[in-house]
């Protein structure tokens, strides 16, 4: 992966350099040619101005100024500072001075189109093929003017190869910069790829470790922010998987332990009834009926336990939440439990009920309230009341079920929501399995809420569930 990342980065930089430098070469060639032509035009005009007085004399090739300057001296001085070839001709096109040793004094240059154009009074610049040199020339030709008209011309030329050489020098500089850019890109890509790939490889090794069965493995949170976020998410996922598997193992162990008791009792009852029928045929049928009735009770207990285990398993599966009207649910549960409560001499009341909507799994709030009320009815003394209260804040609402029973110790309240846990006060409760409050806690968690058991002011137990409030349009507050 690191190699692919490095190649990708370096390839991208190389592509950018190609896209940038190929058009730049053409641009440099054009700019260099324009620069040469501009310099030739400037220098030719300067030489023409200096040669004006000399060409105006009868014998220009030998004429000199008061300071002793001749056309040959002008040409030699210019040749010392420039690679351009200079030719100075008179009005008839004859050479009066030249830097090229192969050009003879008085040689006619009228056949050169740029010279002919300059002798007609027109400056000329451009590129043409030189048959004499066998290559292209970049030239600038200007007339030498006086009040009497054109008295000569000055031509400066550069071989095209000189211009190409200058462009090549510029391009060599670009190639050096491109090489440096590619080297820096490779180094940067190597550093970045190493910083990204190393933590990813460690993360993969930790993933393989977890796949091999070691659920305690965790990834090191390092590298770029994206990789750190990935490592943190991986660790969170691994922790959840480890916790889920631990809960499943604990659940399987607790379930097998809880199922063993009613199954053993059921087997003993059936064996006892069978022994009564086979070994004591004269024993009254009522004894057999008692054994069979006890077996049926154990079967019912086993069925309730299995049903609660299935209910608990269903609450662990993630499900969609829905909007629930709290006041409507509370009124319905009070109406349902009122008759049974009155039979036991207990009154069910409500307080603080407000119109609000919460977010919960379908049927979760009903089951939670039913479980709380069912437990309260088992422990509340006759002549007391069970109060279902509703209170809330701007973001949450708490539904509570309070009774005036014996309550629970702080240790018992802490463990009450554990699976299959039963406190001393509930050990003799018929049909109890220790799963009711576990189901309540799971339903609340699946609905995004939480549960708690507290002392009820004035005595007894206060069981609560807190859920998130939602707006009428369904968005959380």
Residue pairs with C-beta under 8 A, 6 or more apart in sequence:
1 193
1 197
1 200
2 190
2 193
2 194
2 197
5 189
5 192
5 193
5 196
5 197
6 186
6 189
6 190
6 193
8 189
9 185
9 186
9 188
9 189
9 192
9 193
10 182
10 185
10 186
10 189
13 181
13 182
13 185
14 182
17 178
17 181
17 182
21 174
21 178
24 174
25 167
25 171
25 174
28 167
28 170
28 171
29 163
29 164
29 167
32 163
32 166
32 167
32 170
33 127
33 138
33 163
36 138
36 158
36 162
36 163
36 166
37 125
37 126
37 138
37 140
40 84
40 125
40 138
40 139
40 140
40 156
40 157
40 158
41 123
41 125
41 140
41 142
43 78
43 82
43 84
43 140
43 156
44 140
44 141
44 142
44 154
44 155
44 156
45 142
47 74
47 78
47 86
47 88
47 154
47 156
48 142
48 143
48 144
48 145
48 153
48 154
50 69
50 74
51 71
51 74
51 88
51 97
51 144
51 152
51 154
52 144
52 145
52 146
52 151
53 65
54 60
54 63
54 64
54 65
54 69
54 70
54 71
54 74
55 71
55 88
55 90
55 91
55 96
55 144
55 151
55 152
56 146
56 151
57 63
60 71
60 90
60 96
60 152
61 70
61 71
61 72
61 96
61 97
61 105
61 106
62 70
63 70
63 71
64 70
70 97
71 88
71 96
71 97
72 97
74 88
74 97
75 86
75 88
75 97
75 98
75 99
76 99
78 84
78 86
78 99
79 86
79 99
83 158
83 162
84 156
84 157
84 158
85 98
85 99
85 100
85 156
85 157
85 158
86 97
86 98
86 99
86 154
86 155
86 156
87 95
87 97
87 98
87 99
87 100
87 103
87 109
87 115
87 154
87 155
87 157
88 95
88 96
88 97
88 98
88 144
88 152
88 153
88 154
88 155
89 95
89 96
89 109
89 115
89 119
89 152
89 153
89 155
90 96
90 151
90 152
91 119
91 150
91 151
91 152
92 108
92 110
93 108
93 109
93 110
93 115
93 116
93 119
93 153
94 106
94 107
94 108
94 109
95 103
95 104
95 105
95 106
95 107
95 108
95 109
96 105
96 106
96 152
109 115
109 155
110 116
110 119
112 155
113 124
113 128
114 124
114 126
114 128
114 139
114 141
114 155
115 141
115 153
115 155
117 123
117 124
117 141
118 124
118 141
118 142
118 143
118 150
118 153
118 154
118 155
119 143
119 150
119 152
119 153
120 143
120 150
121 143
121 145
121 149
121 150
122 143
123 140
123 141
123 142
123 143
124 139
124 140
124 141
125 139
125 140
125 141
126 138
126 139
127 136
127 137
127 138
127 139
127 160
128 136
128 137
128 139
129 135
129 136
129 137
130 136
130 137
130 157
133 159
135 159
135 160
135 161
136 159
136 160
137 157
137 158
137 159
137 160
138 157
138 158
138 159
138 160
138 163
139 155
139 156
139 157
139 158
140 155
140 156
140 157
141 153
141 154
141 155
141 156
142 153
142 154
143 150
143 152
143 153
144 150
144 151
144 152
144 153
144 154
145 151
195 223
195 224
196 223
196 224
196 227
198 223
199 219
199 220
199 222
199 223
199 227
199 228
199 231
200 223
200 227
202 219
202 220
203 219
203 227
203 230
203 231
203 234
206 217
206 218
206 219
206 234
206 238
207 234
209 217
210 217
210 238
210 241
215 238
215 241
215 242
215 245
216 242
217 238
218 235
218 238
218 239
219 231
219 234
219 235
219 238
220 231
221 228
221 231
221 232
221 235
222 228
222 231
223 231
250 419
251 312
251 419
254 419
254 420
255 309
255 420
257 420
258 305
258 420
258 433
258 434
259 302
259 305
259 306
262 298
262 299
262 301
262 302
262 305
263 302
265 294
265 298
266 295
266 298
266 299
266 302
269 291
269 292
269 294
269 295
269 298
270 291
270 295
272 291
273 288
273 291
273 292
273 295
276 283
276 287
276 288
276 291
277 288
301 431
304 431
304 433
305 433
305 435
308 433
308 435
308 436
308 439
309 435
311 435
311 439
312 419
312 435
312 438
312 439
312 442
315 361
315 439
315 442
315 443
315 446
316 442
316 446
318 446
319 361
319 362
319 446
320 361
321 359
321 360
321 361
321 447
321 448
322 359
322 360
322 361
322 362
323 357
323 358
323 359
323 470
323 474
324 357
324 358
324 359
324 360
324 364
324 365
324 467
325 355
325 356
325 357
326 353
326 354
326 355
326 356
326 357
326 358
326 365
326 390
326 397
326 399
327 353
327 354
327 355
327 356
327 390
329 365
329 366
329 369
330 350
330 353
330 369
330 388
330 390
330 399
331 350
331 353
332 366
333 366
333 369
333 370
333 373
333 388
334 348
334 350
334 388
336 370
337 348
337 370
337 373
337 377
338 348
340 377
341 347
341 348
341 377
341 386
344 377
344 380
344 382
345 382
345 383
346 377
346 380
346 382
346 383
346 384
346 385
346 386
347 384
347 385
347 386
348 373
348 385
348 386
348 387
348 388
349 385
349 386
349 387
349 388
350 387
350 388
350 389
350 390
351 387
351 388
351 389
351 390
352 389
352 390
352 391
353 389
353 390
354 390
354 392
354 397
356 390
356 392
356 397
356 469
357 469
357 470
357 471
357 472
358 365
358 397
358 449
358 467
358 468
358 469
358 470
359 447
359 448
359 467
359 468
359 469
359 470
359 476
360 447
360 448
360 449
360 467
361 443
361 446
361 447
364 443
364 444
364 446
364 447
365 399
365 447
365 465
365 467
367 439
367 440
367 443
368 399
368 440
368 443
368 444
368 451
368 465
369 388
369 399
369 401
371 436
371 437
371 439
371 440
372 401
372 440
372 463
372 465
373 386
373 388
373 401
374 436
375 436
375 437
375 463
376 386
376 401
376 402
376 403
376 405
376 461
376 463
377 386
378 429
379 403
379 405
379 406
379 425
379 461
380 386
380 403
380 404
380 405
380 460
381 404
381 405
384 403
384 404
384 405
384 460
385 404
386 401
386 402
386 403
387 400
387 401
387 402
388 399
388 400
388 401
389 399
389 400
389 402
390 397
390 398
390 399
390 400
391 397
391 398
391 400
392 398
392 469
394 469
394 477
395 468
395 469
395 476
395 477
396 466
396 467
396 468
396 469
397 466
397 467
397 469
398 464
398 465
398 466
399 464
399 465
399 466
399 467
400 462
400 463
400 464
400 465
401 462
401 463
401 464
402 456
402 460
402 461
402 462
402 463
403 456
403 460
403 461
404 456
404 458
404 459
404 460
405 460
405 461
406 425
406 460
407 455
407 456
407 459
407 460
407 461
408 416
408 423
408 425
408 453
408 461
409 423
412 423
412 424
412 425
413 453
413 454
415 421
415 423
416 423
416 437
416 453
417 437
417 438
417 440
417 441
417 451
417 453
418 434
418 438
419 434
419 435
419 438
420 433
420 434
420 435
420 438
421 434
422 429
422 432
422 434
426 432
426 434
437 451
440 451
440 465
441 451
444 450
444 451
444 465
444 466
444 467
447 467
448 467
448 468
449 465
449 466
449 467
449 468
450 465
450 466
451 463
451 464
451 465
451 466
452 463
452 464
452 466
453 461
453 462
453 463
453 464
454 461
454 462
454 464
455 461
455 462
456 462
468 476
468 477
469 476
469 477
470 476
470 477
471 477
